[in-house]
C-alpha cells in the first residue's frame, strides 16, 4: 500500500467537500466534527478505533485530511494513536490489511489483548441492511455462515461452531433463512424494523376502528353527550401497539427456537436476575428478559 500523503489527502478531501456532489455535505459535516475535536482536545488526546472495516477506514482518511490541513505536512509530526480490538480467529487478509494501513497512515496502533469472555460474539455483516425491501432486491445467503464456522474450527483445533454470530437486519427475512442462520451459529437477530411496524399496526387498527370516538372529547356514535376519554387516553391506544409488538416478539422468539427456555440465572444481569427469577423467560439476551416476561 502506498504511503499516505496527509497534505495531498487534505487538499483532495476538503476540495471535494465544497463540490455539489451529494456526499459533499456529509463529508463537510464530518470534517467539521473532527476539526472541532482537535481544536477542543488537541492532537495528543485524540485516538481512533481501527479494525479494518469500511467505516473506520473512511474515518481514518477524514482524520488524515484534518491533520494534513492543520500541520501542512505530508507525514504527521507524531504517529496518530489508534487501537485495534481483534475478534476471535480473524481472517489473515484482514490482519494484513490492518497492518498495511497502519504503516501507510503512520498509526501508532495498539493491539488489545484477545477478548476472553466465553460468550464473545461477532456482529458479522450479514443481514438485509436494516429494513424491509421489495422481494428480490436483497438476497441473503445464511448458508455461507457455515463456511466461516468451518474456517474458525480449523483455526481453533476443531471446536465445533466456535463463533457466536449476530444476524444484522433480520426484519423481512423468511423463516427458512432464519432457521439456516441459527443452525450456522447465529445467536442474536435484529428485528427492529419488524417490531416498529408491529407497534404501529396495533395503534393504526385502534385509530381506524374507533374513529367515531376520536373526533371530539364528547360525542360519539353512542350519543352526543357520551365522553370519549377512554378512547383518546394515550394509555389505551399505546397499549394496543404494545399488544401487537408482544405478538411479533413472540413470533421472533419462536423463529429463533428459544421459546420456553430458562437460562442459568448467572447469565442474567443482577437487576434482571432478581426481578425475573420466578417467571418463564423466552428471549436469548439478558437485556431483554424482563421486558419479554412482563409483556
Secondary structure, 3 states (H helix, E strand, C coil): CCCCCHHHHHHHHHHHHCCCCCCHHHHHHHHHHHHHHHHHHCHHHCEEECCCCHHHHHHHHHHHHHHHHHHCCCCCCCCEEEEECCCCCCCHHHHHHHHHHHHHCCEEEEECCCCCCCCCEECCCCCCCCCCCCCCCCCCCHHHHHHHHHHHHHHCCCCCCCCEEEECCCCCCCHHHHHHHHHCCEEEECCHHHHHHHHHHHHHHHHHHCHHHCCCCEEECCEEEEECHHHHCHHHHHHHHHHHHHHHHHHHHHHHCCCCCCCCHHHCCHHHHHHHCCCCCCCCCHHHHHHHHHC
